[in-house]
Amino acid sequence: MQIKPIVNQLKSQGYFFEIRASKDIPSIDDLKNNPITLPICYLLPVKDGGGQISSNNRPRQSITSTYSFCLIAEAGDFDTLDEPPMTQAKEKLLAALLGFSITADYQPMSFVSGQIQETNKKHESWVLGFEATRTFKKAQL
């Protein structure tokens, strides 16, 4: 599971104020007492899943890595004509990651799902999932 190339890809977009590979995500209510500049993105490596093993001289197995991204942005005003900040943040994340190859070993990343996590009058958070698959080849002995 690769993390640094994803963080670098998101940083190159220049949209998110902060990008963290961390599971220490603040709750929306925490932002009342500790204001931070938004939008921010948390990268959470979730799991690796193995596929079928093919066995020739060098065994191979496809491994699918699942990543979640928690976005925190200001809550939008749906009465204006502007897109809410969270809509913009989700679009920027999709633009940065959809089809991005983590390394040459990986197939392009694909979007899996997304859902709202928390919301209040000032902030909201969403979690979006992406997957990337690579074929792991055992080195020749």
C-alpha positions, 0 to 999 in steps of 0.5 A: 500500500503506497501513501506518499505518491497519493499525498504528493498528487493531492498537494500538486493540485494546490486546492486543499489547505492541508493534506494529512495521512492520519486517522486522527480526524477532528469531529466537526464539533472540535472545530468550534474551539479549534478553528482551522483553515479549510478545506482539508483532506485526511488520507486513511489507508483502509485495507488490502485485499488479495485476489487469485494466485496464479502460479507459474515459475513466479507466483503472482497475485493481484492486491487491491488497496482501498483508501478513504479520504475524509474531506472537511469543508465549510458548510455551503449556503444552498440559497446562493448560486455558488457551489458549496465548498464541499461540492468543490472539494469533492470535485477536486479530489475526484479530478486529482485521483480518478485515473491516477496511477500510484506507481507503475505497478498499480492500475489507475485509481477508481472511485468506489463510494462516498457519504456524508459523515457529519454536518452542522451550520458551519462545517461538514465532512464527507468520506470518499473511497477509492481503490487501486489494484496492482499485481504483486510478483514474487521475485525469482529465486 
